[in-house]
Amino acid sequence: MLKASFLLLTVAAALGAQNFSDLRPSPQQVAWQDLEIGAIIHFGPNTFLNQEWGDGTADPKIFNPTQFDPNQWMLAAKSAGVKYVVFVAKHHDGFCLWPSHYTDYSVKSSPWKNGHGDVVREVAEAARRNGLKFGVYLSPWDRHEPSYKNNAAYDVHYRQQLEELASHYGDLVEFWLDGAGSAGHVYDFDSYIETLRTYQQNALIFADVGFLKYGDIRWVGNESGLAKETNWNVVDRLGYLRWRPAEADTPLRKLHWFWHPNDEKNLKSLDELVDTYNKTVGRGAQLMLGLAPDNRGLLPDSDVARLREFGDAVNSIYGHELGRNGILTEPATFDRVVIMEDLTQGQHVMEYEIRASVSGESKILYHGTTIGHKKIDIFPAVTATTVSLHVIRSIGEPHIRSFGVYSGASR
């Protein structure tokens, strides 16, 4: 029988008063990291203008989807393994996809549903109806709002709109703060967060570490959907340690967050998406796929098909374990392992090896650094009688949540 064992060779530990190993995630962060795959959805005037960044001058009358169906979006997202969605309620153009009381530059000035529609509400309801958690993105940069030129006046305006979203659309799993276009503008983030927390005590705040130093989630640092091989959940901001896992956002269509006509060539291939999964979720980060409904208000058929293919591919590889925690089949040919740390006890592993007994000899299959929430290690296929995880260095005692053996040939 093929056996898996955990040889935990723990080395070193104490780092002084502020110790990485002492930090623990909040219960909300633990639950969020277990979601693993999210979707961020861009839809608005840009969809109808074949552009990515609007300048705030588009006529609201252009917003008029004829087949708007967020339920279709959610079904497609679910087929890809998505567990939560973040909807872009206001992008940089300042157009609000809910009927805000604080600006006329919104869906209430559009012909869609004769100005009585609320995109945010319908998307939130569709998400929850399909068992997905819901969050919102509210751009700090606003290229339409006249008060933006005055820091204090715009702070009031932003808080008012944030209060609308935080108080009228149910529990939010995540609140996205995008730093694009904000150079030179000073925001009163403390007051923003106080407003959010008044209504949403459990929402996790996403932002780049350099943009907001005390968020709950950090940007991975690129839009390619790639996390680094060494990925710590704890970040250090000038001596202040904070548990802040990474979210890796990447659009389903290369370089395009909004829908564009005649753009099929940019739809990512199935192999690209699976590789992205292995290098985001498989490196302890969250995968955030960018979805873009078209000017009908539907996800294109090709996007729907690709999302389903992606979900099926991930399930075919990682939905069938050859063995877990010492219980494996014989004979076993495999080319990857999936390891998870129990992050409720903190993140500890600094260096490890995967070894197997091949033809009676011990062979190192993979040498890694951090594990974190989930680590997928891929190597040339081997047929072995034993496989083991050796923790070479750790900060304190490591706690392994699971150790599974898989084969990519099952795809």
C-alpha positions, 0 to 999 in steps of 0.5 A: 500500500502507498503510504503518506507520512508527515515528517515535521522537522521543526527548526527555530521559532521565536522572533521576539515581541512581534512574531509572525507566528503569533498572528491569526486570521479573523474568523471572517478571513478564515471563511473568506480564504476558504472561498478560494475563487471569486469574480469581479464584474464590470458593467456600465457605460463603458460597456456601450462605448467600447472603452475601459476608462470613462471620463465621466462625460458619457450620456446616461441615455447610452445605458440601456441593456435589452436582455439584462439577466444577472442570474445568467451571470451567476450560473456561469460563475458558479460553473467555474467554481466561483463562491463570491462576487464583487460588483463594480457599483461605480467605476472611475467614470462616476456613473452609479449603477444604483439610484443614488440620492446624491447624484443624478449621474446614475441608472435613474437618468437612463432609459433602462426600466424608465429610470426605475431600475437598480442594477446593484440590487438585482445583482445582489439578489441573483448572487444570493439566490445562487448561493454566492456571497456578494460584495461591492466595488466603489471607486474612490476616483470619480471623474464626473463628480464636481466635488472631487476637486475639493478633498473635504467635500468629496469625502462627504459625498463618498461617505454618503454613497458608501452608506447607501451601499453598505446599508441597503444591500444586505451583508457584504463579504468584501468591499473593494477600494481601487487606487487607480487614478488617485495620485495627488488626491487625499482621502479621509480613509478613516472616516470611510472605514468608520462609515462602512463598519457602522453597517458592515462589521464583517465585510473584509476591506480590499486595497493595495497595501500602499493605498490603504495600510490597514485593510483586511485583504491585499492586492497581489501586485499584478493583474496577471493572476499570479501569486509569488511562490513564497507568499506570507499572509502576514505583511509588515507595514513599518513594524506593524504586522497584520494578517492580510491575505492576497487576492489575485485579480485577472480578467477572463479576457486579456487586458479587458475588464469591460466587454468589447465587441469583436474581442474573441481573440482575447478570451483566455484559453482553458490551459491559461486559466488552469495555469492561473488557478495553480499559480493563485489558489495553488500559491495560497492566494485568492483567484478573482476572475474578471467577468464582463457582461456585454451590451445586451446585459448577458455574459457572451456565450463563449465566456459562459462556455469557457467558465464551465470548461474551467470549472470542469477541468479543476474538478477533474484534477482536484476533485479526485484524491489518490490519497489524503492524510496517509490513506492512499491507493496502490499502485499510485501514479501522481504528478502533484500534491496539495497541502494546506496549513491550518491557518487558525493556528497561524502560518508557520512553514518556511521551507519543506520538501515532498519526498517519495520512495521510487523503486526503493529509493527516496527521491525529492519531488519538490522543494518549497518555501511557504504553504499557507492556505493552499499550496499546489506542487506539480512535478514529473509524474512518478509511481511510488510506494510512499510519499511524505511531507518534510517540514525543514524550517518553520516559525514555531510548530506547523499545523498541517490541515491536509495533504493530498495526492493527485494526478493531472492526467485525470483531466 
